[in-house]
Amino acid sequence: MSSLPEPSAMDLASLIVSKTCHDIISPVGASSSAMEMWATANDESTREVAQTLMQKSSAQAVHKLAFVRIAYGAYGDVGGDVDLGEAKEAAEPYINDDRTTLTWNLERLIVPKTVAKLVLGVLALTKDSIPRGGSITLDGSDLTGKAQLVVRGEAQKVIIPQGAEDALSMRFADGIHVRNVHLYHLIKVAEAVGVRIEPDMGDSSITFKTVAV
């Protein structure tokens, strides 16, 4: 197995911030455009469209921020434990949208932060694997130890995101950059929990399992 590259703490923090900004800027920009539309509208119907867009875009931004706060951030103090129910509360509005639904079958427990980050990271990877929407089901056991997760995505179009297979096999030939830093972070979190992540893709489904190492 190839050894992982080791970016400096400063570089890794910078890349995570860049990734987060990339994810957040779209709904924030859409909300800003909607505000401008509302301010310059000459009729009530246009204002209603703008208001709907502002509400939707603002909600998306809040949901993404709540998700990445746990998935990538310290979420309070570094280390320690987190209520898995709070991770669920962050995950459901992030995953659930007009095209995708999440079924969360994990027991509500106090777990190490690394486990909560692992859960959210694998969920995000699964959502990225069904870009046109579908359903995601999350199951797991031993959540206070070497978390055994099974995350299954089902959709008409299933694809492993670019770079994910290499990352899950510990291959980062092009180094760590903003397009794969979330995968690197996920691998390091899995290492901290004591598991590896294995993908299994079919014609209309993809499953990511964690396996103890």
C-alpha positions in Angstrom: 0.0 0.0 0.0 1.3 3.4 -1.0 2.2 5.8 1.8 0.1 9.0 2.0 1.7 12.4 1.3 2.1 14.6 4.3 1.2 18.3 3.6 2.1 20.7 6.3 -0.5 21.7 8.8 -0.7 25.2 7.2 -1.1 23.8 3.7 -3.8 21.3 4.8 -5.7 24.0 6.7 -5.5 26.4 3.6 -6.8 23.7 1.3 -9.7 22.8 3.6 -10.7 26.4 3.8 -10.5 26.7 0.0 -12.6 23.6 -0.4 -15.2 25.0 2.0 -15.3 28.4 0.3 -15.7 26.6 -3.1 -18.7 24.7 -1.8 -20.3 27.7 -0.1 -19.8 30.5 -2.7 -22.4 29.2 -5.1 -25.5 29.4 -2.8 -24.2 32.7 -1.3 -23.7 34.1 -4.7 -27.2 33.0 -5.8 -28.6 34.6 -2.7 -26.8 37.9 -3.4 -28.1 37.9 -7.0 -31.7 37.2 -5.7 -31.4 40.2 -3.4 -30.3 42.4 -6.3 -33.2 41.0 -8.3 -35.7 41.8 -5.5 -34.3 45.3 -5.1 -34.6 46.2 -8.7 -37.9 44.4 -9.5 -40.7 46.4 -11.0 -43.5 43.9 -10.3 -44.7 41.7 -7.5 -44.3 38.4 -9.3 -40.6 39.1 -9.9 -40.2 39.9 -6.2 -41.8 36.6 -5.3 -39.4 34.7 -7.5 -36.5 36.6 -6.0 -37.7 36.0 -2.4 -38.1 32.3 -3.1 -34.6 32.1 -4.5 -33.1 34.0 -1.6 -34.8 31.6 0.9 -33.6 28.5 -1.0 -30.1 29.7 -1.5 -29.7 31.0 2.1 -30.9 27.7 3.4 -28.5 25.8 1.2 -25.6 27.9 2.5 -26.6 27.3 6.1 -26.9 23.6 5.6 -23.5 23.3 3.9 -21.9 25.3 6.7 -23.5 23.2 9.4 -22.3 20.1 7.6 -18.7 21.1 7.0 -18.4 22.5 10.6 -18.6 18.9 11.9 -17.1 17.1 8.8 -14.0 19.3 8.6 -14.0 21.7 11.6 -13.1 21.3 15.3 -16.8 21.7 16.2 -15.9 23.1 19.6 -12.6 21.9 21.1 -10.2 19.8 19.1 -10.6 16.1 20.0 -13.3 14.8 22.4 -16.7 13.4 21.7 -19.8 14.5 19.8 -23.5 13.6 19.9 -24.2 11.6 16.8 -27.7 13.1 16.8 -26.1 16.5 16.0 -24.2 14.9 13.1 -27.6 13.6 11.8 -29.2 17.1 12.2 -26.3 18.4 10.0 -26.5 15.6 7.5 -30.2 15.4 6.8 -30.7 18.9 5.3 -27.4 18.7 3.5 -28.2 15.4 1.8 -31.9 15.8 1.4 -32.9 18.0 -1.5 -35.2 18.0 -4.5 -33.4 14.9 -5.9 -31.8 13.0 -3.1 -33.1 11.4 0.1 -31.3 10.1 3.1 -32.3 7.2 5.4 -30.2 7.4 8.6 -30.2 4.1 10.5 -27.6 4.8 13.2 -28.4 4.8 16.9 -28.0 8.1 18.7 -24.8 7.8 20.7 -22.0 9.9 22.0 -19.1 9.0 19.7 -15.5 10.2 19.1 -15.4 13.2 16.8 -13.4 11.1 14.3 -16.4 8.8 14.0 -18.8 11.6 13.3 -16.4 13.0 10.7 -16.1 9.6 9.1 -19.9 9.2 8.9 -20.3 12.7 7.3 -17.3 12.2 5.0 -18.6 8.9 3.6 -22.1 10.4 3.2 -20.6 13.3 1.2 -18.7 10.9 -1.0 -21.8 8.9 -1.6 -23.8 12.0 -2.5 -21.1 13.0 -5.0 -21.4 9.5 -6.5 -25.1 10.0 -7.5 -24.8 13.4 -9.1 -28.3 13.3 -10.6 -29.9 12.4 -7.3 -31.3 9.2 -5.8 -31.4 7.6 -2.3 -28.8 7.1 0.3 -29.1 4.6 3.2 -26.7 4.7 6.1 -26.2 1.7 8.5 -23.5 0.9 11.0 -22.4 -0.8 14.2 -19.6 -0.5 16.8 -19.9 3.3 16.5 -17.9 4.0 19.7 -15.0 1.8 18.4 -13.9 0.9 14.9 -17.1 2.1 13.3 -18.4 -0.4 10.8 -20.4 1.7 8.3 -22.3 0.7 5.2 -23.5 3.6 3.1 -25.4 2.7 -0.1 -26.4 5.1 -2.8 -29.0 4.1 -5.4 -29.7 6.0 -8.6 -30.1 5.8 -12.3 -26.6 7.4 -12.8 -23.8 6.2 -10.4 -20.2 7.2 -10.7 -17.3 7.3 -8.4 -16.0 10.9 -8.3 -12.7 11.6 -10.1 -9.8 10.7 -7.9 -11.8 8.8 -5.3 -10.7 5.3 -6.3 -7.1 6.4 -6.2 -7.5 8.1 -2.9 -9.2 5.1 -1.3 -6.2 3.1 -2.5 -3.8 5.6 -0.9 -2.7 7.0 -4.3 -2.2 10.7 -4.6 0.0 10.9 -7.7 -0.6 14.6 -8.2 -0.3 15.5 -4.5 -2.9 17.1 -2.4 -4.9 19.9 -3.9 -8.2 21.6 -3.5 -10.0 19.1 -5.7 -9.0 16.1 -3.6 -8.3 17.5 -0.1 -11.7 16.3 1.1 -10.7 12.7 0.1 -7.3 13.0 1.8 -9.1 14.3 4.9 -11.5 11.4 4.8 -8.6 8.9 4.5 -6.8 10.4 7.5 -10.0 10.3 9.5 -10.6 6.7 8.6 -7.0 5.9 9.7 -7.7 7.6 13.0 -10.8 5.5 13.5 -8.8 2.3 12.5 -10.6 1.5 9.3 -10.3 1.7 5.6 -13.0 2.5 3.1 -13.9 0.0 0.3 -16.2 0.9 -2.6 -18.4 -1.5 -4.5 -20.2 -0.2 -7.5 -23.0 -1.8 -9.5 -25.1 -0.7 -12.5 -27.5 1.4 -10.3 -25.9 1.5 -6.9 -22.7 2.2 -5.1 -21.8 1.1 -1.6 -19.0 2.3 0.6 -18.0 0.1 3.6 -15.6 0.6 6.3 -13.4 -2.3 7.2 -11.3 -2.6 10.4 -7.5 -2.6 9.8 
